[in-house]
Amino acid sequence: MKLKSNIAVSENGFMFDPYTGDSYNLNETAVEILKLLKSGKTNEEIIEHFKEKYDVDDATLEQNIYDFIAMLNHYDLIEKQ
């Protein structure tokens, strides 16, 4: 799963979709997830990254990441494979 290449994400959490003109404000964690997606990381690799970085239970972490990725799909920000 990969973020569409035309989606612009700034360091301070602003995301812009040039096809629709929609923009989004993101928190630090969302920006980090998007960077990992843009670099080609899998969902499992993203989950492992956050497991190593934060003290959070696995179920909560996985649910939050999958919810965020579902939201990206809903807004058509993920490339279809």
Buried (B, 14 or more C-beta within 10 A) or exposed (E): BBBBEEBEBEEEBEBBBEEEEEEBEBEEBBBBBBBBBBEEBEBEEBBEBBBEEEEEEEEEBBEBBEEBBEEBEEBEBBEEE
